[in-house]
Amino acid sequence: MATELKIRVNERAWSVESDPATPLLYVLMNELRLQGPRFGCGLGQCGACTVIINGVATRSCITPVSAVKGPVTTLEGLTGAAV
């Protein structure tokens, strides 16, 4: 069941409708249309989906969007590009 979730990505607040169990990667790619995080192995091993959450490198393909409790920084956020 989709619920409204609020997350902060690249210094911008977002409100998305998603199932809380949806991997953060899918929200970043499909809802926010970001191209930095990529799908690789889907197991959190290859690192293609890595983002920074609260200053910690985190594999977004295995992190449920509901588990995000702090600001997310993607590759786009590191380069200063607008989201």
N, C-alpha and C positions, 0 to 999 in steps of 0.2 A: 504494500500500500504506500503510495507516494505521500510524502509530507513536505511541508515547507521547511527548508534548512537555510540557515544563514552562515556564510563562510566569508572570510576575508582572504582575497587572493591578490598578490602583487599590489598591496596597499589600497585595494578597492573592495568595498563591501558588496556582496552578492546575495541574492535570495533565490534559491533554486527549489524546484519541486522534484523530489527524488525519493526512492525507497532508501531508508537509512542504511541498508546493507550494501548498497551500490558502491563499488570501488571508487575512490576519489578520482582515479585516472579517468574513468568514464565521464564523470561530471566535468572535469577539466577539459577533456577533448570534445565531448558532445554538447554539453550545455553552454560552456564558456568559450568554446571554439579556440582553445589554446593549442599551439602546435609544438611547444617545447617538450612536454612530457610525451613519451611514445610508448606504445605497447611493444613489449619484447617477448619475454618468456611467460608472463602471466603468473609467475611463481615468486616474484620478488628477488630473483637471483641475478639477473643480468644488469640491472641498474638503469635501463632505458627510461623507466617511469619515475625516476628519483626526483623528488621535490624537497624543499626545506620547510619543515613545520616547527615553529618555535625554535629555530636555529639548529634543528637536528635533521640530517639527511634521512628521508623516509621513502620507502617504496610505495608509490600511490596505487599500484595495481592490487595490493593486498591490504590496503587500509580502507575500511568502510568510511564513507563520507561522514557518517554520524560520529566517528571517533575523532574527528578533527576538532581540537579545542583551542587552537591558536592560529595565528596568521600563517598563510601558505605563500611560499615564494617559488615560482617556476623559473625556467630559463629566461623567459621574457622579462621577469621581474629583476633578474640579475643584470640584464643588459640595459635596463632603463626604458625599454620599449613600452609603449602604451598597450594596454590590454584591449 
